[in-house]
């Protein structure tokens, strides 16, 4: 039996004496390329042979590395499986000289890599509880740290990093205007169109204006703006601070005597509190404009009647209510974004998780607080 | 060095970042089986030269040839074949943070060879034993110290027993004991597997322990100021910047 492996740097040849004694004779270079292919071909062949003893002859091998060694190990395993005996002919001690490996090393057990330990339900439950408890601790201490920093800012207004705040206002606010305007315009269009289908049946076309105005100003305007800001800026806060955290920049700030919360979180929170209500105003105006387009072109309302109806239904209370909500949302988004950033531990994937988590928690908090406001308002009245 | 086969040829390389010239007209050859050290002070373009040698940066003019193939001009498939024969250890180790040490090392092996799964595990174990990191298979890179990360990075660079091994400041930030262990490892790899090794460093111990040939780059000349045997250069160079480099460092060593 003879086999030559074409297009390869190594060759091998199996010869048997007919009584179960076989010899594998190698030639050439037993390197990465050759060994892997030979393993794939040779092991099934060994399995199919009726053999009692196998000799691997590597005397004519010009080069052998650890991939070649693996080949010998696999061969030995295959032979042992058939209760045969295995021997290596290496008179020039090439394997020994290159690898400082003796034949006894070929006995390396194959399941060397320990499997990752898996734990029972109780342990995992406990682990989760401990993790959440410590996360809660960080959360509470971060609330405290933000409040202290605000107190500090109130007493020493000069310590607010104004440049950072303005830059952050630009990134969070000014740069978000186009997308907020577009989304709100389309939303206004959709609301007025969908409601007109119903209201038209009663000839109550003019109430489309009221519906769009009230819905946007007191509910959807603040929420839509907050969701856009959570997606654009909340994630950015988490990613920025998270990257600083894993590259030890925050530790550096701390050791230089800066309060990381005061230095990084406060400018972002202040900037958000200023720009998110402004964005909400834009959102409301563009949504009303969207409603106006449908009102004028589909419902045959005049521009002036649409606008006067809008002004009539919008009380000062509604406007202030919507604005106050957007201030709260701004605090929540920027706070949770910074928190997730500071909680980042590990490597690149941790930063990704922080950004994701900032958006998810941000949107969750927005909806949670919005429902609380809705319930509170109904009892208050 | 029985044959003087040129594995890497850098021909009239000019490297620029924007309008700023970093390397001006560099030509050098790396021969098979040698340990070639690129040295020079900070900001002299050592790492830039290394980036050009492994195809991470495209020369503004001139060319880099590996095994006679221009790596900036060849097609993607050829480039990939060349890169498979290259191992590199980055200064920051550049281990993938989401994978364990074992997975990092197994990555090139499973990707580029047809080794069955349990053979790969065994190879990983052997590579880790080579860099003396046995038992750390299931650690994440973030759980390792700087020296251990370097060694894990080295194990990954050696995963496919490359023909050429590039090391970017392999001993930077390591204690002298680990540094000399890494130097020993470099010599071992070079002798036993015949790997050509290119090292970027300014560690004098490394240079005198491992280098068979050095080139020294200079920030002001933006080019090579010395080339050849390190001891001869140290003792006989007339270039003031070369003399200062060796003198300054040896003074500190004498203290």
Interface residues (C-beta under 8 A of the other chain):
Chain A: X31 X32 X33 X35 X36 X37 X39 X40 X65 X66 X67 X69 X70 X73 X74 X97 X98 X99 X108 X110 X111 X112 X113 X114 X116 X346 X347 X348 X349 X350
Chain B: X97 X98 X102 X112 X113 X114 X115 X116 X118 X119 X121 X122 X123 X124 X125 X126 X127 X137 X138 X140 X141 X142 X160 X161 X192 X193
